[in-house]
């Protein structure tokens, strides 16, 4: 028989806040105010913050990074040069190859993504990964025994 549905894990607001707050703490510790966007698998924003002093246009890049990571189910920043420009053009600029879009995974399933902007690509990625690490740690703490 053909399967008509499949179970899925979904990112909650509490989960998105876990990523967001940990990422903000990391950015604060680095002394770099950031724009941080968390989206679900469809690319819909679940949480967002522009820290005081963050570059205002980084709102757009952080969202594009998160949407790209969620839709591609892969970290941004590794698309072949040339293809990345085509990707941006064909999606009207919605998808990007800028570094620091990272999928949020549970049990190998992508349930959303985080995108960070306002520092260098490496700084943005460090902040995104801190948010993901806190989320994974919180999952471990709340896992049933």
C-alpha positions as CSV (number, residue, x, y, z in Angstrom):
1,X,0.0,0.0,0.0
2,X,1.2,3.5,-0.8
3,X,2.0,5.6,2.3
4,X,-0.1,8.7,2.3
5,X,1.4,10.5,5.3
6,X,4.6,10.5,7.2
7,X,5.4,11.5,10.8
8,X,7.6,14.5,11.3
9,X,9.2,16.5,14.0
10,X,8.6,20.2,13.9
11,X,10.5,23.1,15.4
12,X,8.6,24.9,18.1
13,X,8.8,28.5,19.2
14,X,10.6,27.3,22.4
15,X,13.1,25.4,20.2
16,X,13.7,28.5,18.0
17,X,14.1,30.6,21.1
18,X,16.7,28.2,22.4
19,X,18.7,28.6,19.2
20,X,18.2,32.4,19.2
21,X,19.2,33.1,22.8
22,X,22.3,30.9,22.6
23,X,23.3,32.6,19.3
24,X,22.8,36.0,20.8
25,X,24.9,35.1,23.9
26,X,27.7,33.9,21.6
27,X,27.5,37.1,19.5
28,X,27.5,39.2,22.7
29,X,30.6,37.3,24.0
30,X,32.3,38.0,20.7
31,X,31.4,41.7,20.9
32,X,29.7,41.6,17.5
33,X,26.0,42.5,17.3
34,X,24.2,40.2,14.9
35,X,20.9,39.6,13.0
36,X,19.7,36.1,13.7
37,X,16.8,34.4,11.9
38,X,15.3,31.0,12.6
39,X,12.9,29.4,10.1
40,X,10.9,26.2,9.9
41,X,11.3,23.7,7.0
42,X,9.1,25.8,4.7
43,X,11.3,28.9,5.3
44,X,8.7,30.6,7.5
45,X,10.2,32.8,10.2
46,X,9.8,31.4,13.7
47,X,12.1,33.8,15.5
48,X,14.2,36.8,14.7
49,X,16.4,39.3,16.5
50,X,18.5,42.3,15.4
51,X,20.8,42.9,18.3
52,X,21.5,46.6,19.2
53,X,24.1,47.9,16.8
54,X,23.7,45.1,14.2
55,X,23.8,46.1,10.5
56,X,20.2,46.7,9.4
57,X,20.7,45.2,6.0
58,X,21.9,42.0,7.6
59,X,18.2,41.2,8.4
60,X,17.9,40.3,4.7
61,X,21.0,38.2,4.5
62,X,20.3,36.3,7.7
63,X,16.8,35.4,6.5
64,X,18.1,34.4,3.1
65,X,20.8,32.2,4.7
66,X,18.2,30.5,6.9
67,X,15.7,30.0,4.1
68,X,18.5,28.6,1.9
69,X,19.7,26.2,4.5
70,X,16.1,25.0,5.3
71,X,15.2,24.4,1.6
72,X,18.5,22.8,0.6
73,X,18.8,20.9,3.8
74,X,22.5,21.9,3.8
75,X,24.8,24.5,5.2
76,X,25.2,27.5,3.0
77,X,28.5,28.7,1.6
78,X,29.7,25.8,-0.5
79,X,27.9,26.1,-3.8
80,X,30.2,26.3,-6.8
81,X,31.1,29.8,-7.9
82,X,28.9,30.8,-10.8
83,X,26.1,28.4,-9.8
84,X,25.6,30.6,-6.7
85,X,24.8,33.6,-8.8
86,X,22.4,31.6,-10.9
87,X,20.8,30.3,-7.7
88,X,20.2,33.9,-6.5
89,X,18.9,35.0,-9.9
90,X,16.4,32.1,-10.4
91,X,15.0,32.6,-6.9
92,X,14.7,36.4,-7.2
93,X,17.5,36.8,-4.6
94,X,15.7,34.6,-2.0
95,X,18.4,32.0,-1.9
96,X,22.1,32.7,-1.2
97,X,25.5,31.1,-1.0
98,X,26.7,33.4,1.8
99,X,28.2,31.5,4.7
100,X,26.3,31.0,8.0
101,X,23.0,29.3,7.1
102,X,22.8,26.1,9.1
103,X,20.1,23.5,9.1
104,X,18.6,22.4,12.5
105,X,18.4,18.7,12.6
106,X,16.7,16.1,14.9
107,X,17.4,12.4,14.2
108,X,18.8,13.2,10.8
109,X,15.7,15.1,9.8
110,X,15.9,18.9,9.0
111,X,13.3,20.7,11.1
112,X,14.4,24.3,10.3
113,X,17.4,26.4,10.0
114,X,19.3,29.4,11.5
115,X,20.9,32.2,9.5
116,X,23.2,34.8,11.0
117,X,24.6,38.1,9.5
118,X,26.4,41.2,10.5
119,X,30.0,39.9,11.0
120,X,32.3,38.1,8.7
121,X,31.1,34.8,7.2
122,X,33.3,33.0,9.8
123,X,32.0,35.0,12.7
124,X,28.4,34.5,11.5
125,X,28.9,30.8,11.2
126,X,30.4,30.6,14.7
127,X,27.3,32.3,16.1
128,X,25.0,30.0,14.2
129,X,26.8,26.9,15.3
130,X,26.6,28.0,19.0
131,X,22.8,28.3,18.6
132,X,22.6,24.8,17.1
133,X,24.9,23.4,19.8
134,X,22.6,24.8,22.5
135,X,19.5,23.3,20.8
136,X,21.2,19.9,20.6
137,X,22.2,20.1,24.2
138,X,18.7,21.0,25.3
139,X,17.3,18.1,23.3
140,X,19.6,15.7,25.1
141,X,18.5,17.2,28.5
142,X,14.8,16.7,27.7
143,X,15.1,13.3,26.0
144,X,12.9,10.7,27.7
145,X,14.9,8.1,29.7
